[in-house]
Structures are given as C-alpha cells and as structure tokens.
Amino acid sequence: MSWLRALRETARSGLTVERRRLAPAIAARGALGLALVVGFSLAVFGPAVAASSAFGAFQAAIATFQRSWRPRPTLALASGGSLAVSTFLGYLTGAHLLLFLALLLLWTFLSGLAWAAGPTAGIIASSNVAIMLVTVTLPTSVATAAGHAVMIFAGGLVQAVLVVLLPVRPWGAQRDALADALAAEADYARRLRHDPVAPFDPVPLMTARSAAAVTPRQARRRPAELHGPRRLAERIRPVLASLADPAVGAPAEGPQRDRVRELLAAAGTVLDAAAHAIRHGKPVRLPPAAVSVLRTPDTGTILADRPHRAALRLIALLGDVVETAEPRTETSPGEARTGEEAGEEAGAEAGAGAGAAAGARARAAHPSLAARTRPTLLRLAPVVLAKMRAEMRPGSPILRHAIRVSAVAAAGYLLGRVLPFGHGYWAPMASVMVMRPDFSQTYARSVARFGGTLVGVVLASAVVQTAHPGTYLSAALAVLCAFGMYLLMRTGYAVSQVCVAAYVVFLLGMEGSGVTQTVRERVLLTLLGGLLAMLSYAVYPAWETPRLRGRLADWLAASGRYAAAVAARYADPAGPGSPDVREALLSARAARVAWHDALGLAGHEPVRHRGLSHAAAEGAGHALAEFGRAAMLLEAHLPERGAPPLPAAAGLAEALRETTERGAKAVRERTVPVWDDLRETVAAWDTEVTDPLLRKAARLLLDALDELSAALSDA
C-alpha cells in the first residue's frame, strides 16, 4: 500500500462516526462525580484547585469506561492515584527544565511500556502523562502542589465511591462476553446447516474465558449463571462441527442430513435463548418447536453410529447450558454446575438417555471447575513489571513505542516553550494522547484529534468570548462537555475530542486562563503535536508486515502441538477433557488471533509485502484454519478414560509435532515446507487403523498442510 493511500484510509478511519449503543446512565454517573468534585473544590478552595481535582475526576471516570474485567472502582482509584503522584512530582521538578524533561522522559517511557500489560493500562498511563502536563501549571507552591495532588486523588475516590453506590448493570461486561460466546455458537450452528465446513472465529470464546477470571472478592459475588456455560460452549463447538461435517458425520444428502439440519437449527435457537437470558439476567425461554426437535425419539431411528452419538452429546450439552443459564441456579461460590444431576435432567428432558453420561464425562474431564483467579491490584504490580521487562528487547514493538512517545513528548515540550504561543503543553499533550504502538491507530487518531480539537476549541472559545460565563457557569459548561464525552466516547475519537477540547477551555476558563490563548494558537499547537506523532512513526516504525511470516510460523507450530496432543490421547485415553489438549488448544487459538491481528494491521501499512503477498497470506490462513478444524473433529470423538488404546496414534502424534515444527522453521526462513515424513506416517496409518473417522481425519490434516505449502509456494 502506498503512503498516499495509507494516509487517506487512516484519515477516513479517524474521522468516522459509528452508531454505537450509548450508556447515558453511566455517562451521567461520571458527570455527577465530576460535578460534585468541582462544586466542592470551587466553594472551598477556589478555581485553581477545582481545575486540578476536576482533571482527576474526569480521568478517573474515563478509566471506568475502559474494557477491563476488573472492578470499576479499582480502575478509578488507580487512575486518580497515579495522576496525583505524577502531578506532584511534575510540579516539584517543573521549575528546573532539565529535571522536568528527565521526569517527562521517564514517565512517558514507562507509559509506553505499560501497553505490554494491555490496552487499559496503556490508555490510563498515557492519559495521566498528558493531563499531568496541564495540572503541573496550576499550583504556585509545594504546599499547594500537595493539596492539588490530594484533590486529584479525591476526584478518583469520588468516582470510585459512586460506582459502588450507583451500580449500573453490575457484571454487565461479563454477561455480554458470555452471551456473545453463546450467540457465536448459535450463529455457527445455523451456518453449518448450509455450509458443513463453515469457519468459526474463536475470539468470542477467548473473550469469555478472559472475562471468567475473577478476583477473590468477585468470586464471592459472581452471579451463579456466569459460572458454567462458557465451559459448555467450549465443548459444544467440536460436537457441532463433527455432527455437520460429511467427512466424519452424516452424508451430504438424504434423511440423515435433513435430521442433522433440524438439530443444528434447534441448537442455534436454544443457544440464542440461553445467551439472551444471561445477557439480561432473566429465565431461559425455549421455543416449543426447538424443544420438540430435541425431545423426539426419531433421532435414534434416523442417525446411527458416530452421528447418533454426536447428536446425543449435543442434546445433553444443550440441556446443561439451559440449566446453568437460569439466573436462580444454586451453586457454591466460584464453582460451576457440571455434575451428573444437570446431565441427567437434560437427558430426561431430551429423551435421549445420554444426560447422565454427559454429566459424568464433564465431571471426569473437569474435576475442579473453581473460578479462574485474577490477581488483585497490588498483586498485579509484579506481573505488570515482568511483562514490561519482557518487552525490553530489540525489535519489540512496545519498546519502540515507548522510545517514540518519550522522544516526541520531550521534543513537543521544548518546541512549545520556544514558540511564542504560550501554554505550550498542548503540543506534547496531543502527541501523547494520539500515539499508539501501531501505525493505523496513531495516524487515524492524529487526524481525529486535530479535527475534533479544531471544532471544540472554536465552539467553546466562541461561547467564552461572546457570553463571558463566570466561574460557576464555566464549571457547569465543563461538566456538560464531560457528560457529552462520556456519552459519545465509543462513537468515534473525533467526536469525543470535540467535547474534550471544549471541556478544557471551560475548565481553565474558571480562573480566567481559558481565553488568554487564541483559537489559532491552540489549533496550531495541537497540529504540531499530531505531526510530531506521525513523523515519529515514519522515522522509527514498528511495522507488522515483515513479521507476518513469524506470526504464521507460530500459528503452524501451535496448531501442530494441538493436533499432536489430540492424537496422543487416542494412544493413551484420558477422557475428552485432557488438560494437555486444552492447553494446546488455547495456545493455538492465541496464535491464530495474533496472526489475524497482525494481518489486519499490516493491511493498512504503507509497506510492500516482502515475500508474503495478500493472496498467499489469505491462502495460508485458510489452510491452517482447515488444519485446526480437522484436529477439532478428532477431539470431538476422543475416547473415554480407560478405553482401549490405539498404539499407532502415538506415531501419528510424534510425526505431527516434529513435522509442523520443521515446517514452522521453513516458513520463518522463507522456504516452502514439505511434509514427506508425515505423508509416510499417514500412509502407514491407513493400513493399521480401521476406524473411518481416524483415517479420514489424518488425511484431512495432511491435505491442509499441502494446501499451506501450495499457498506459500505462490509467494
């Protein structure tokens, strides 16, 4: 992609306004906290302290909007506390240019490294640095600086208290994540009716798994219906695939296929009903038509062998999903209901007689389904530091981002002091707020911030200069702008920046400093900050395009380990829920998501493909997805614990592991991998194994790897 086209697309992306579901109650809560802090500070301490405390409350409320599974009060307190410390240290060094530059370089460098802990940490850290550049200009002595820091933290504390006292849809994010996972399974079931080999995006399942990790305090309060359905959704997916795929399931046409389509449609309906119940905290309402499809005894007379067993397993699992999704389900704290009673009830309702077996399988597969634990905020600190240290290596995109953002912030601050505009902090503040570790977001946000600031400053300055609002009216207008920002935050960065720019004008206008700087000067400084951010990425980039082959190789190696773990279970049966299979599956999913994320970023970069064209990348991704699907078909029919072992499966597992590791090395070295050893193993497998499912699945694995080689040979 050329630079001109990349700039045009990123500019269009930055200025795009999306139609998103708004959260007026949450926005009003954040604005209320800001109003309480500003009103109290104005009445007791005056405009300068009110401006500082307002920034603390404003940023703390923004922190509670970030996508995080942690309690929202924790985010507000972390934001307010870190901003208070930053402001106080910034004021202590503000009178000495070199000391302040050193602090600014250190703070921005650490904020850049904070992206290693995730977007939430990175956004909060970057925002704190940007706001610090404003708040350090407000105090007039060390004592007042300490008072400002206390009030900033108080602003975060007020927001945290309001989150506790005025909860809005508690556990809403976790409910949405789990409901999205079940809805994705429902959509997958419906697509399988028309396309038996339809692909499945595992991201909703991964998101639900992340949401299921809770702190000890959350584990004691989590609603019962959020305990078990995610595990069941994980187990339903391979059963759906094996039931639909003609290679290992029912024939492509005929009465059996018609019956499979009916079961898939009913499964989609049941999963949608469970998703709706979990999302809204209401009882599950099953359509009678879907229930009758699952209860009818015709399934046993139409389907036979593996399709019949897959149908029985699906019916039992759906019964478990309905049972665990009920909001009044009784469970012990932090445990999922996966015992025999749920399976027996599901089997009785479906008339399949397989519920008890399914429940026993679930309990054997997962003897302890205690809640996944998430460390508390204090215990999280060493984890974050470890992740930041891990990024201190050559070639790390996070390290490059940290170096870029610290250099740009220092350069912007110096330029702001040299230029005769006054309030030079606008330039580095704009740079820090728009810079992200990837190219597309940095450039899109730069354009959006300039456009939003231009509109917001013009409108707010026009109001100030024509209406001349007093201190309290300026404070009220600032709170109103903050409410607009909270409300429209997710509709687009440009829209939110209109509100932010106006908010700053009115807030500083409380003490008369908002009109000392013309519209032209503020806009020019914001433009300067955006240009510095864009220039830094062009000079010192961290492109994803050259790393695509490495991402693909990681996915291939992880998928090979997953397939090998599944095959090894046939040689040493340990039940459907073997821990090694589960861990290998999660690693393969993570590698797949990393590949798709990198591919999406690379698609917007002005870099040539360097050996992996768009067509080759698409073909290789499709091949590895098929490889994973073939392994999943094998996983859907894993033998029960204690079943007769299949010695030949050990050789297949070893061949899969070694061949895919060598193939991953070939991909990294820009050569086409060959699979001769695996081909010989599969040929011997066909003569030693009589089970048609196992023979077909092994051939599907080999065919997928051959497709991968064909795609890479075109590169």
C-alpha positions in Angstrom: 0.0 0.0 0.0 1.3 3.4 -0.9 1.8 6.2 1.7 -0.8 8.3 0.0 -3.4 5.6 0.1 -2.5 4.7 3.7 -2.8 8.3 4.9 -6.1 8.6 3.1 -7.6 5.5 4.7 -6.3 6.3 8.2 -7.7 9.8 7.9 -11.1 8.4 6.9 -11.0 5.9 9.7 -10.1 8.6 12.3 -13.0 10.9 11.2 -15.6 8.1 11.0 -18.5 8.3 13.4 -20.0 4.9 14.3 -23.5 4.2 15.5 -23.0 2.5 18.9 -25.2 1.7 21.8 -25.0 4.6 24.2 -24.8 4.3 28.0 -26.5 7.5 29.3 -26.8 6.2 32.9 -23.0 5.5 33.2 -22.2 8.8 31.5 -24.5 10.7 33.9 -22.8 8.9 36.9 -19.4 10.1 35.7 -20.6 13.6 35.1 -22.2 13.6 38.6 -18.9 12.7 40.2 -17.2 15.4 38.3 -19.8 17.9 39.3 -19.5 17.0 43.0 -15.8 17.4 42.9 -15.8 20.7 41.0 -18.5 22.2 43.1 -16.9 21.3 46.4 -13.5 22.5 45.3 -14.8 25.8 43.9 -16.7 26.5 47.1 -13.8 25.6 49.5 -10.5 26.1 47.6 -11.1 28.2 44.5 -10.8 27.8 40.8 -7.2 26.5 40.6 -7.7 23.6 42.9 -11.1 22.9 41.3 -9.4 22.6 37.9 -6.9 20.0 39.3 -9.5 18.0 41.1 -11.7 18.1 38.1 -9.0 16.6 35.9 -8.6 13.8 38.5 -12.3 13.0 38.5 -12.5 13.4 34.7 -9.7 10.9 34.1 -10.9 8.5 36.7 -14.3 8.4 35.1 -12.7 7.7 31.7 -10.8 4.8 33.3 -14.0 3.2 34.3 -15.1 3.1 30.7 -12.1 1.1 29.6 -12.6 -2.6 28.6 -11.4 -4.4 31.7 -12.8 -7.3 33.8 -11.6 -5.7 37.0 -14.0 -3.9 39.4 -14.6 -0.4 38.1 -13.8 1.3 41.5 -10.3 -0.2 41.3 -9.7 1.4 37.9 -10.9 4.8 39.2 -8.6 4.6 42.3 -5.6 3.5 40.2 -6.2 6.4 37.7 -6.6 9.0 40.4 -3.7 7.8 42.5 -1.2 7.6 39.6 -2.3 11.1 38.3 -1.9 12.6 41.8 1.7 11.2 42.1 2.5 12.4 38.5 1.2 15.9 39.2 3.1 16.3 42.5 6.4 15.1 41.1 5.9 17.1 38.0 5.4 20.3 40.0 8.5 19.6 42.1 10.7 19.4 39.0 8.8 22.0 36.9 11.0 24.9 37.9 14.1 23.1 36.5 13.9 22.4 32.8 16.4 19.6 32.8 14.8 17.8 35.8 11.3 18.1 34.4 12.5 16.8 31.0 14.1 13.9 32.7 10.9 13.2 34.6 8.8 13.6 31.4 11.1 11.2 29.5 10.9 8.6 32.3 7.1 9.0 32.8 6.3 8.8 29.0 8.7 5.9 28.5 7.0 3.9 31.3 3.6 4.8 29.9 4.7 3.4 26.6 5.9 0.2 28.2 2.6 0.0 30.1 1.0 -1.2 26.8 2.7 -4.5 27.5 0.1 -5.1 30.2 -2.8 -4.4 27.8 -4.7 -1.5 26.3 -6.4 -0.5 29.5 -3.1 0.1 31.3 -1.6 1.8 28.3 -4.5 4.2 27.9 -4.6 5.1 31.6 -0.9 5.7 31.7 -0.8 7.8 28.5 -3.7 9.9 29.7 -2.1 10.5 33.1 1.1 11.8 31.4 -1.0 14.1 29.1 -3.1 15.5 31.9 0.0 16.0 34.1 1.3 18.4 31.5 -1.7 20.6 32.3 -2.1 20.2 36.0 1.6 21.0 36.8 1.0 24.5 35.6 -1.8 25.2 38.2 -0.1 25.1 41.7 2.0 28.0 43.0 4.0 26.3 45.8 5.0 22.9 47.1 2.2 23.0 49.7 -0.4 23.9 47.1 1.0 21.2 44.8 0.5 18.7 47.6 -3.0 20.0 48.0 -3.7 19.7 44.3 -2.4 16.1 44.3 -4.7 15.2 47.3 -7.7 16.7 45.5 -6.8 14.9 42.3 -6.8 11.6 44.2 -10.1 12.7 45.9 -11.6 13.1 42.5 -10.7 9.5 41.7 -12.0 8.4 45.1 -15.4 10.1 44.5 -15.8 8.3 41.1 -14.9 5.0 42.8 -17.5 5.6 45.5 -20.2 6.5 43.0 -19.5 3.3 41.1 -20.2 1.3 44.3 -23.2 3.4 45.4 -24.8 3.8 42.0 -24.1 0.5 40.2 -25.3 0.4 36.6 -25.8 -3.1 35.3 -23.4 -5.0 37.6 -21.5 -7.8 35.8 -22.7 -6.3 32.5 -19.4 -6.8 30.8 -19.0 -10.4 31.9 -22.7 -11.1 31.0 -22.1 -9.6 27.5 -18.9 -11.6 27.0 -20.5 -14.9 27.9 -23.7 -14.1 25.9 -21.6 -13.2 22.9 -19.8 -16.6 23.1 -23.1 -18.5 23.2 -24.5 -16.3 20.4 -21.4 -17.0 18.3 -22.0 -20.8 18.8 -25.7 -20.3 17.8 -24.6 -18.5 14.6 -22.1 -21.2 13.9 -24.8 -23.9 14.3 -27.0 -22.1 11.8 -24.2 -21.6 9.3 -23.3 -25.3 9.5 -26.8 -26.1 8.1 -25.8 -24.6 4.8 -22.0 -25.0 4.9 -20.9 -28.1 6.8 -17.3 -26.9 6.9 -18.1 -23.3 7.8 -15.3 -21.5 9.7 -15.6 -20.4 13.3 -14.0 -17.3 14.9 -12.8 -18.3 18.4 -12.4 -14.7 19.6 -15.8 -14.7 21.5 -14.8 -17.8 23.3 -11.4 -16.4 24.2 -13.0 -13.1 25.4 -15.5 -15.1 27.6 -12.6 -17.0 29.0 -10.8 -13.8 29.9 -14.0 -12.5 31.5 -14.3 -15.6 33.6 -11.1 -14.8 35.5 -12.2 -13.0 38.7 -10.6 -11.6 41.8 -11.3 -13.4 45.1 -13.8 -10.7 46.0 -15.6 -11.0 42.7 -15.7 -14.8 43.1 -17.8 -14.4 46.2 -20.3 -12.2 44.5 -20.5 -13.5 40.9 -24.0 -14.5 39.7 -24.5 -18.2 39.6 -25.4 -18.3 35.9 -22.0 -16.9 34.9 -20.2 -20.0 36.3 -20.7 -22.9 33.9 -22.0 -22.0 30.4 -18.6 -21.0 29.0 -17.1 -24.4 29.5 -20.1 -26.0 27.9 -19.9 -23.7 24.9 -16.3 -24.8 24.5 -17.4 -28.4 24.4 -20.4 -27.8 22.1 -18.3 -26.4 19.3 -16.4 -29.6 18.3 -19.6 -31.6 18.6 -21.4 -29.2 16.2 -18.6 -29.5 13.7 -18.4 -33.3 13.9 -22.2 -33.6 13.5 -22.3 -31.4 10.4 -19.1 -32.4 8.6 -20.0 -35.1 5.9 -16.4 -36.4 6.1 -17.0 -37.8 9.6 -20.7 -37.3 10.2 -24.0 -37.7 8.3 -24.0 -38.0 4.5 -24.2 -34.8 2.5 -27.7 -35.5 1.4 -30.6 -37.7 2.5 -32.7 -38.2 5.6 -29.7 -38.2 7.9 -28.6 -34.8 6.6 -32.1 -33.4 7.0 -32.2 -34.6 10.6 -28.8 -33.0 11.2 -30.0 -29.7 9.8 -33.0 -29.8 12.2 -30.8 -30.5 15.2 -28.4 -27.7 14.2 -31.3 -25.2 13.8 -32.7 -26.3 17.2 -29.2 -25.9 18.8 -28.9 -22.4 17.4 -32.3 -21.5 18.9 -31.5 -22.9 22.3 -28.1 -21.2 22.4 -29.7 -17.9 21.4 -32.3 -18.3 24.2 -29.5 -19.0 26.7 -27.5 -16.0 25.5 -30.5 -13.7 25.9 -31.2 -15.0 29.4 -27.6 -14.5 30.5 -27.3 -11.0 29.0 -30.4 -9.7 30.7 -30.4 -11.9 33.8 -33.8 -13.4 33.0 -35.1 -17.0 32.9 -34.5 -19.0 29.8 -37.5 -19.2 27.4 -37.2 -22.0 25.0 -39.4 -22.1 21.8 -41.6 -25.2 21.9 -40.5 -26.2 18.3 -36.9 -26.4 19.3 -37.7 -28.4 22.4 -39.7 -30.9 20.4 -36.9 -31.4 17.9 -34.5 -32.3 20.8 -37.1 -34.5 22.6 -38.3 -36.6 19.7 -37.1 -40.2 19.6 -36.8 -40.1 15.8 -33.1 -39.2 16.2 -32.2 -42.7 17.2 -34.0 -44.3 14.3 -32.6 -41.9 11.6 -29.0 -41.4 12.8 -26.5 -44.2 13.5 -23.0 -44.7 14.8 -20.9 -41.5 15.3 -23.6 -39.0 14.1 -26.0 -40.6 16.6 -23.5 -40.3 19.4 -22.7 -36.7 18.5 -26.4 -35.9 18.4 -26.9 -37.4 21.9 -23.9 -35.5 23.2 -25.2 -32.3 21.7 -28.6 -32.7 23.3 -27.1 -33.4 26.7 -24.8 -30.4 26.5 -27.6 -28.1 25.4 -29.6 -29.3 28.5 -26.6 -28.4 30.6 -26.4 -24.9 29.0 -30.1 -24.2 29.7 -29.8 -25.5 33.3 -26.7 -23.4 34.1 -28.0 -20.2 32.4 -31.0 -19.9 34.7 -30.5 -16.9 37.0 -31.8 -18.8 40.0 -29.5 -21.7 39.7 -28.0 -22.6 43.1 -24.2 -23.1 43.1 -21.5 -22.8 45.6 -19.3 -19.7 45.3 -16.9 -19.8 42.5 -17.9 -23.3 41.2 -19.6 -24.3 38.0 -22.5 -26.8 38.0 -21.3 -29.6 35.8 -22.3 -32.6 37.9 -24.3 -35.6 37.0 -27.6 -34.1 38.1 -27.6 -31.5 35.3 -26.7 -34.1 32.7 -29.4 -36.5 34.0 -32.1 -33.7 33.9 -31.0 -32.7 30.4 -31.1 -36.3 29.2 -34.5 -36.9 30.8 -35.9 -33.7 29.1 -34.5 -34.6 25.7 -35.4 -38.2 25.9 -32.0 -39.2 24.8 -30.8 -41.1 27.8 -27.4 -39.6 27.4 -27.5 -36.8 30.0 -26.0 -38.9 32.9 -23.1 -39.9 30.7 -22.6 -36.4 29.6 -22.6 -35.2 33.2 -20.1 -38.0 34.2 -17.9 -37.0 31.3 -18.0 -33.4 32.3 -17.1 -34.2 35.9 -14.3 -36.6 34.8 -13.0 -34.1 32.3 -13.0 -31.2 34.8 -13.0 -32.5 38.4 -12.4 -29.0 39.7 -14.0 -26.1 37.9 -13.3 -23.4 40.5 -13.3 -19.9 39.3 -10.2 -18.8 37.4 -8.5 -16.3 39.6 -7.3 -12.8 38.7 -4.7 -11.1 40.9 -5.7 -8.1 43.0 -4.4 -4.7 42.0 -1.5 -4.9 44.4 -0.5 -8.4 43.4 -0.8 -7.3 39.8 2.1 -4.9 40.0 4.9 -7.5 39.8 3.1 -9.2 36.9 2.9 -5.9 35.0 6.6 -5.2 35.8 7.5 -8.6 34.5 5.7 -8.0 31.2 7.3 -4.6 30.9 10.8 -6.1 31.4 10.0 -8.8 28.8 9.5 -6.0 26.2 13.0 -4.6 26.8 14.4 -6.5 23.9 15.5 -5.4 20.4 12.7 -5.5 17.8 9.9 -5.2 20.4 7.0 -3.0 19.1 6.2 -2.0 22.6 9.8 -0.8 23.3 9.8 1.1 20.0 6.5 2.8 21.0 8.0 3.7 24.4 11.1 5.3 22.8 8.9 7.1 20.2 6.4 8.5 22.7 9.1 9.7 25.1 11.2 11.4 22.4 8.1 13.1 20.9 6.8 14.3 24.3 10.2 15.9 25.1 10.5 17.4 21.6 7.0 18.8 21.8 7.5 20.2 25.2 10.7 22.0 24.1 9.1 23.3 21.0 6.1 24.5 23.0 8.4 26.5 25.2 10.3 28.1 22.3 7.3 29.0 20.2 5.7 32.3 21.2 2.2 30.9 21.7 2.1 30.2 25.4 0.5 27.1 27.0 3.0 25.0 25.1 1.8 21.8 26.8 -0.8 21.4 24.1 1.7 20.1 21.7 3.2 17.2 23.8 -0.3 16.5 25.3 -1.7 16.0 21.8 1.2 13.7 20.9 1.0 11.5 23.9 -2.8 11.1 23.6 -2.7 10.1 19.9 0.3 7.8 19.9 -0.3 4.0 19.9 2.0 1.1 19.2 0.6 0.6 15.7 0.7 2.7 12.6 -3.0 2.9 11.7 -4.3 4.0 15.2 -1.5 6.6 15.6 -2.3 8.3 12.2 -6.1 7.9 12.5 -6.1 9.4 16.0 -3.8 12.3 14.9 -6.2 13.3 12.2 -9.2 12.9 14.5 -7.7 14.8 17.4 -6.8 17.8 15.1 -10.3 17.8 13.6 -12.0 17.4 16.9 -9.9 20.0 18.7 -10.4 22.5 15.9 -14.2 22.2 16.2 -14.3 22.0 20.0 -12.0 24.9 20.6 -13.7 27.1 18.1 -17.2 26.4 19.6 -16.0 26.8 23.2 -14.0 29.9 22.6 -16.9 31.5 20.8 -19.1 30.8 23.8 -16.5 32.2 26.2 -15.8 35.3 24.2 -19.5 36.1 23.5 -21.3 35.0 26.7 -18.4 35.7 29.1 -19.5 32.9 31.6 -18.5 33.3 35.1 -16.7 30.8 37.3 -19.6 28.6 38.2 -21.2 28.8 34.7 -17.9 27.8 33.2 -17.7 24.9 35.6 -21.3 23.8 34.6 -20.4 24.0 30.9 -17.3 21.9 31.6 -19.4 19.2 33.3 -21.8 19.3 30.4 -19.0 18.8 27.9 -17.6 15.9 30.1 -21.1 14.3 30.0 -21.1 14.5 26.2 -17.6 13.0 26.1 -18.6 10.1 28.3 -21.8 9.5 26.3 -20.2 9.6 22.8 -16.8 8.1 23.7 -17.4 4.9 21.8 -18.8 6.5 18.7 -15.5 7.8 17.4 -12.3 9.6 18.6 -13.1 12.8 16.6 -16.5 13.2 18.3 -15.1 12.7 21.8 -12.3 15.2 21.1 -14.8 17.9 20.3 -16.1 17.5 23.8 -12.7 17.2 25.4 -11.4 20.4 23.7 -14.4 22.3 24.9 -14.1 20.8 28.4 -10.5 22.0 28.8 -11.5 25.5 27.5 -14.3 25.9 30.0 -12.3 24.3 32.9 -9.4 26.6 32.5 -11.9 29.5 31.9 -13.0 29.1 35.6 -9.8 31.0 36.6 -9.7 33.2 33.5 -6.9 31.4 31.7 -9.0 29.9 29.1 -9.2 33.0 26.9 -5.6 34.0 27.1 -4.8 31.8 24.2 -6.3 32.3 20.8 -8.0 29.6 18.8 -5.3 29.8 16.2 -2.5 29.2 18.7 -4.3 26.2 20.3 -5.1 24.6 17.0 -1.5 25.1 15.7 0.0 23.5 18.8 -2.4 20.5 18.5 -1.5 20.2 14.8 2.2 20.3 15.8 1.7 17.5 18.3 -0.1 15.4 15.8 2.5 16.0 13.1 5.3 15.0 15.6 3.5 11.8 16.4 3.0 10.9 12.7 6.6 11.9 11.9 8.0 9.7 14.7 6.2 6.6 13.3 7.6 7.3 9.8 11.1 7.7 11.1 11.1 4.9 13.7 8.3 2.5 12.8 7.3 -0.9 14.1 5.8 -2.5 11.0 3.8 -5.7 11.3 4.2 -6.6 7.7 7.8 -8.0 8.0 6.7 -10.1 10.9 3.8 -11.9 9.2 5.9 -15.0 8.4 6.9 -15.3 12.0 3.2 -15.0 13.1 2.2 -17.6 10.6 5.0 -19.9 11.8 3.9 -19.5 15.4 0.3 -20.5 14.4 1.6 -23.5 12.5 3.7 -24.7 15.4 0.9 -24.2 17.9 -1.7 -26.0 15.7 0.7 -28.9 15.2 1.1 -29.2 19.0 -2.7 -29.2 19.4 -3.2 -31.9 16.7 -0.4 -33.9 18.3 -1.9 -33.7 21.7 -5.3 -34.8 20.4 -3.7 -37.8 18.5 -1.7 -38.8 21.6 -5.0 -39.1 23.6 -6.0 -42.0 21.3 -2.8 -43.8 22.2 -3.3 -43.1 25.9 -7.0 -42.4 26.6 -7.6 -39.8 29.3 -11.2 -38.6 28.6 -12.5 -35.8 26.4 -11.2 -33.0 28.7 -7.5 -33.8 28.8 -5.6 -30.9 30.3 -2.8 -31.1 27.7 -5.3 -31.0 24.9 -7.0 -28.0 26.5 -3.7 -26.0 26.9 -2.6 -26.8 23.4 -6.0 -25.6 22.0 -5.7 -22.3 23.9 -2.2 -21.8 22.6 -3.3 -22.5 19.0 -6.2 -20.0 19.4 -3.9 -17.3 20.8 -1.5 -17.8 17.9 -4.4 -17.7 15.4 -5.7 -14.4 16.9 -2.2 -12.9 16.9 -1.9 -13.8 13.2 -5.2 -12.2 12.3 -4.4 -9.1 14.3 -1.1 -8.8 12.6 -2.7 -9.3 9.2 -5.2 -6.6 9.9 -2.6 -4.1 11.0 -0.3 -5.0 8.0 -3.2 -4.4 5.6 -3.1 -0.6 6.5 0.7 -0.2 6.5 2.5 1.6 3.6 4.9 -1.3 3.3 5.5 -3.8 0.5 4.6 -7.4 1.3 8.2 -8.5 1.4 7.7 -12.1 0.4 4.1 -12.8 1.6 1.5 -11.3 -0.6 -2.1 -10.8 0.3 -3.2 -13.8 -1.7 -0.5 -16.0 -0.1 -1.4 -14.8 3.4 -5.1 -15.5 2.8 -4.4 -19.0 1.4 -2.1 -19.8 4.2 -4.6 -18.7 6.8 -7.4 -20.7 5.3 -5.1 -23.8 5.2 -4.2 -23.6 8.9 -7.8 -23.0 9.8 -8.7 -26.2 8.0 -5.9 -28.0 9.8 -7.3 -26.8 13.1 -10.8 -27.9 12.1 -9.5 -31.4 11.3 -7.9 -31.7 14.7 -11.1 -30.5 16.3 -13.0 -33.3 14.6 -10.7 -35.7 16.2 -11.1 -34.0 19.5 -14.9 -34.3 19.3 -14.6 -38.1 19.5 -11.8 -38.6 22.0 -12.0 -42.0 23.7 -13.2 -42.2 27.2 -10.8 -42.7 30.1 -10.0 -46.4 30.2 -10.9 -47.1 26.6 -8.6 -49.5 24.6 -5.5 -47.6 23.5 -4.5 -47.2 19.8 -0.7 -47.6 19.7 -0.4 -46.3 16.1 -1.7 -42.9 17.3 1.5 -42.3 19.2 3.5 -42.4 16.0 1.0 -40.0 14.3 1.2 -37.6 17.2 5.0 -37.6 17.1 5.0 -37.1 13.3 2.6 -34.2 13.6 4.7 -32.5 16.3 8.0 -32.9 14.6 6.8 -32.1 11.0 5.0 -28.9 12.0 8.0 -27.7 14.0 10.2 -28.2 10.9 7.5 -26.6 8.8 7.4 -23.5 11.1 11.1 -23.2 10.8 10.9 -23.3 7.0 8.2 -20.6 7.0 10.4 -18.3 9.0 13.3 -19.0 6.7 11.1 -18.1 3.6 11.2 -21.6 2.2 8.3 -23.9 1.3 7.8 -26.6 3.9 7.5 -30.2 2.9 5.6 -33.0 4.7 7.2 -36.2 3.4 7.6 -37.8 6.8 4.0 -37.1 7.8 2.9 -38.4 4.4 4.6 -41.7 5.1 3.1 -41.9 8.6 -0.4 -41.2 7.3 0.0 -43.9 4.6 1.0 -46.4 7.3 -1.9 -45.1 9.4 -4.3 -46.1 6.7 -3.2 -49.7 6.8 -3.1 -50.0 10.6 -6.3 -48.2 11.6 -9.7 -49.4 10.6 -11.8 -46.6 12.1 -13.0 -44.5 9.2 -13.1 -41.3 11.3 -9.5 -41.6 12.3 -8.3 -42.4 8.8 -10.3 -39.5 7.3 -9.1 -37.0 9.9 -5.5 -37.9 9.3 -5.9 -37.3 5.6 -7.6 -34.0 6.2 -4.7 -32.9 8.4 -2.2 -33.8 5.6 -4.4 -32.1 2.9 -4.5 -28.9 4.9 -0.7 -28.8 5.2 -0.3 -29.5 1.5 -2.7 -26.5 0.9 -0.4 -24.4 3.1 2.7 -25.3 1.1 0.8 -24.5 -2.1 -0.2 -21.1 -0.8 3.4 -20.3 0.3 4.9 -21.5 -3.0 2.9 -18.8 -4.7 4.7 -16.2 -2.6 
